[in-house]
Each structure stands twice: as C-alpha cells, then as structure tokens.
Amino acid sequence: MEKLYKKRFATTIGIFSISVASILLLTDICQQKNIKQIEDKKIEQFFIQERQREADLVEIKNEDIEPETDNNYIAVLEIPKLQLIRGLFDIEDARNNIEENIQILKESDFPNVENGTMILAGHSGIGKSAYFRHLDNLQIGDLIFLYYQGAKYVYQLSNFYEIEKTGYFQFHKDNQKTALILITCKIKTNLQLIFTSELLYQEPIV
C-alpha cells in the first residue's frame, strides 16, 4: 500500500512539474510575441513618419498612428542577410544603451554627414537584447541598410576584424568615405568583432 501511495505521489508531482513547466514556457512565448508586436508597430510608425517627411505631407493624423512620440526611433537598422531590423534611439536618449538596445556610440556621425562614420554596438550571445548574435555570419559584400530622416542609406560590408576588448574603441577614420561600423563581442573570448561598411548610395524611403 505504501509503495502504491509513493508511486501515485511521484506521478502527481511529475504531472504537476510538467504542467508548471508548460505554463512557464507558454507565458514566455506569449511575452516574446508581444514584445515582437510592439517592436514591429514602432518600426511601422517610424516608416510612416519618414515617408511623410520625405513627401512633405500634412501632419500625421491621430488615426494613422498612435500617440507614442516618446517611443519614436530616430533611425532604423536593417541587415537583410540576418533578417534583423531594429530601431535606434537618439544618442542622448536614456534607452540608447547596449543593455536594452543597439547603441549609437557618442563618437558617431549621422549618415547624412558626408564622409562621416556612424558606430553601432550590440550584444552577441543569448538573451532578448543580443541583437548582434549572428553578426559573425556576415561576409564581405553583404548589404546593410540604415533609414534616417527620409532616406535609405545602403552600405556594403568591406572589412571585418578582431580587437582586444579593453572597454574603449579606437578606429582610423577615412575622411574620404562615409562609413558604418558595427561592434559586438566574440563569445567566450576577450575579443571584439569589428565590421566596417562603406556607403554605396542613398535613396528616398519608399
């Protein structure tokens, strides 16, 4: 009788554990889905605003876009090969940090600055903020898009290399080229990966 009781108790505990694990998994999936929907909406808002800016249209109607001006991005980064599209906050915005988002470094020039260099840093590894986790899959010649102030800036990856992780980043600025630099950590090492791309052309956001 005692063995039967123990067996039933163990079965009950097993079923309960599986149920709890399933609930937690479903909750996490729902949370991630909700976060993705919010991000997609914010990026959609960015492109609506940028298209209207370029076309010099009338002010955005309240029914066209939700009044979330404090959440608006100033730019959007897209890397088609990695299926990555992510909004960027202004340099002075508290949300412009590597712990939560892709960070615009303060040394950056914006893409409309001729022969300027924009520098973006992001986490690799695991976690919801590891937006640059697959950056090491990029190859020379891959395209990177940056949307800013009504224009789409098309960059092409020209070089990538490793440097020691020291807490700061130095780079040689080519005053003859407009560039975009992406920085992330190399997993399980004390190294950083640096990806340099050069501006090919720009065109209006359509």
FENHUTA-V186619 format. One record per helix or strand. SS is the DSSP state (a for helix, b for strand). FROM is the first residue (numbers start at 1). LEN is the number of residues. If there is no record, write none. Layout:
# FENHUTA-V186619
ss=SS from=FROM len=LEN
ss=SS from=FROM len=LEN
This chain:
# FENHUTA-V186619
ss=a from=2 len=54
ss=a from=69 len=3
ss=b from=75 len=5
ss=a from=80 len=3
ss=b from=84 len=5
ss=b from=103 len=2
ss=b from=117 len=5
ss=a from=135 len=3
ss=b from=143 len=6
ss=b from=151 len=14
ss=b from=179 len=7
ss=b from=191 len=14
